[in-house]
Amino acid sequence: MYIKITHPMANQISIQDSPWHYCGEGSSEIAFFMNNDWVTKVIPEFDDYSDAQAMDTRVYGYVPNNLIDEFLDKYRL
């Protein structure tokens, strides 16, 4: 799922919750994009969940859904 946002570092967030992603009960995997390009700099709000940059990508695993909801309350378009 991609959601448009107004964060200064990204204009889309991807939220994934499936057996093939870094997620579990009450958490999801997220990634950020700016104009359809991966944001590889760490988004400060989620620095505790950041995986290392892998080539031209960066994902954030096992992010608590309540933190994602709070972020979307602030930045959702």
C-alpha positions in Angstrom: 0.0 0.0 0.0 1.4 3.4 -1.0 0.1 6.5 0.7 0.8 10.1 -0.2 2.4 12.2 2.5 3.8 15.7 3.0 7.0 14.9 4.9 9.9 17.1 3.9 12.0 14.1 3.0 9.4 12.0 1.2 6.1 12.3 -0.6 5.0 8.6 -0.3 5.2 5.9 2.3 4.9 2.2 1.5 3.3 0.0 4.2 3.6 -3.7 3.9 2.2 -6.4 6.1 2.6 -9.9 4.7 4.5 -13.1 5.4 7.2 -11.9 3.0 7.9 -8.6 4.8 9.6 -7.6 8.0 6.5 -7.4 10.1 4.6 -9.2 12.8 1.6 -8.8 15.1 1.1 -5.1 15.6 4.0 -4.1 13.3 4.6 -3.4 9.6 7.5 -2.9 7.2 7.7 0.6 5.7 9.7 2.4 3.1 9.7 6.0 1.8 9.8 7.5 -1.7 10.3 10.9 -3.2 8.9 11.3 -6.7 8.9 7.5 -7.1 12.6 7.2 -6.1 13.6 5.3 -2.9 14.6 7.6 0.0 17.8 6.1 1.3 18.5 8.7 4.0 17.1 7.7 7.3 13.8 9.3 8.1 14.4 10.6 11.7 11.0 9.5 13.0 11.9 5.9 12.3 15.7 5.7 12.8 15.3 3.0 15.5 13.8 0.7 12.9 16.0 1.4 9.9 17.8 -1.4 8.1 21.1 -0.7 6.5 20.9 0.8 3.1 20.9 -2.0 0.5 22.1 -0.6 -2.8 19.4 2.0 -3.7 16.8 1.0 -1.1 16.1 1.3 2.6 13.4 -0.3 4.5 12.2 -0.1 8.1 11.2 -3.4 9.7 8.9 -4.3 12.5 7.7 -0.7 13.0 4.9 -0.6 15.5 1.6 0.2 13.8 0.8 2.9 16.4 3.9 4.8 15.4 2.9 4.6 11.7 -0.6 5.8 12.6 0.9 8.8 14.5 3.1 9.6 11.6 0.2 9.4 9.1 -1.9 11.7 11.4 0.8 14.3 11.0 1.9 13.9 7.4 -0.9 12.2 5.4 -1.9 14.2 2.4 
